[in-house]
Amino acid sequence: MEVSINTTHRLPALDGKTPEEFASNTKIRFMPTNYTWRKHDFRLLKGCVSYIRLVRKSGRITITANDKFMIGKRYKWQYVLAQVDVQTKKLNVYLKNKLIKSFAYS
């Protein structure tokens, strides 16, 4: 299923490209090997941590297992960029490079 989605589904949030096409032209930086996504422990990180998340039918996204945010039902089934600024402790959510929501995130 994952292979099918990554190679055949063209997404508006990726300018009509499939996830595979988008990733092939993007420099992807990976988290440290000891990073656990179930906790948002940013003590060792500086800058921003970015997540690409699908907005569920309910209008929510999940950043980590315990962090769920209401983005809005009008964005359902779209991918958004959720970016945590570690220094300011803010979560900014973007759709097509436009800021649509901002949350405190500590």
C-alpha positions as CSV (number, residue, x, y, z in Angstrom):
1,M,0.0,0.0,0.0
2,E,2.8,2.4,0.9
3,V,4.6,1.9,-2.4
4,S,1.4,2.5,-4.3
5,I,0.7,5.7,-2.5
6,N,4.3,7.0,-2.8
7,T,4.4,6.3,-6.5
8,T,0.9,6.9,-7.9
9,H,-0.9,9.5,-5.8
10,R,-0.3,13.0,-6.9
11,L,-0.8,15.5,-4.1
12,P,-1.8,19.1,-4.3
13,A,0.5,20.0,-1.4
14,L,3.5,18.7,-3.4
15,D,2.6,20.7,-6.5
16,G,0.9,17.7,-8.1
17,K,3.9,15.4,-7.7
18,T,3.9,12.0,-6.1
19,P,5.8,11.7,-2.7
20,E,8.5,9.7,-4.5
21,E,8.9,12.4,-7.2
22,F,9.0,15.2,-4.6
23,A,11.6,13.3,-2.4
24,S,13.9,12.6,-5.4
25,N,14.5,16.3,-5.8
26,T,14.7,17.2,-2.2
27,K,17.6,16.9,0.2
28,I,16.2,15.0,3.2
29,R,17.9,15.4,6.5
30,F,17.2,12.5,9.0
31,M,16.8,12.7,12.7
32,P,19.6,11.3,14.9
33,T,19.4,7.6,15.3
34,N,18.6,7.9,19.0
35,Y,15.6,10.2,18.3
36,T,12.3,8.7,19.4
37,W,9.2,10.1,17.7
38,R,6.9,9.1,20.6
39,K,8.3,12.0,22.7
40,H,9.1,15.5,21.8
41,D,12.4,15.9,23.5
42,F,14.2,18.7,21.7
43,R,16.8,19.5,24.4
44,L,19.6,18.5,22.1
45,L,18.3,20.1,18.9
46,K,18.6,23.7,17.6
47,G,16.6,25.3,14.8
48,C,13.5,23.7,13.4
49,V,12.1,20.2,13.2
50,S,9.8,19.6,10.3
51,Y,7.0,17.0,9.9
52,I,4.8,16.4,6.9
53,R,1.4,15.3,8.2
54,L,-1.9,14.3,6.7
55,V,-4.9,16.2,8.1
56,R,-7.4,13.6,9.1
57,K,-11.1,13.7,8.4
58,S,-11.6,15.2,11.9
59,G,-9.3,18.1,11.0
60,R,-6.5,17.0,13.3
61,I,-2.9,16.2,12.9
62,T,-0.7,14.1,15.1
63,I,2.9,15.3,15.7
64,T,3.9,12.7,18.2
65,A,1.9,10.0,20.0
66,N,0.7,12.5,22.6
67,D,0.5,15.7,20.5
68,K,-2.6,16.2,18.5
69,F,-3.6,19.5,17.0
70,M,-6.9,20.7,15.4
71,I,-6.1,22.3,12.1
72,G,-9.6,22.5,10.7
73,K,-11.9,20.2,8.8
74,R,-11.6,22.3,5.7
75,Y,-8.0,21.0,5.4
76,K,-9.0,17.3,5.7
77,W,-7.1,14.8,3.5
78,Q,-4.4,17.4,2.6
79,Y,-0.8,17.2,3.6
80,V,0.6,20.0,5.7
81,L,4.1,21.0,6.8
82,A,4.2,21.2,10.6
83,Q,7.4,22.9,11.7
84,V,8.5,23.2,15.4
85,D,10.8,26.1,16.1
86,V,12.8,24.8,19.1
87,Q,14.0,28.3,20.3
88,T,10.6,30.0,20.3
89,K,8.7,26.8,21.2
90,K,6.1,27.3,18.5
91,L,4.5,24.9,16.1
92,N,3.7,26.5,12.8
93,V,1.5,24.7,10.3
94,Y,1.8,25.5,6.6
95,L,-0.3,24.5,3.5
96,K,1.4,25.3,0.2
97,N,3.9,27.6,1.9
98,K,1.1,29.6,3.6
99,L,0.9,29.7,7.4
100,I,-2.5,28.4,8.4
101,K,-2.2,27.8,12.1
102,S,0.3,28.4,15.0
103,F,0.4,26.8,18.4
104,A,2.6,27.0,21.5
105,Y,4.7,23.9,21.7
106,S,6.9,23.1,24.7
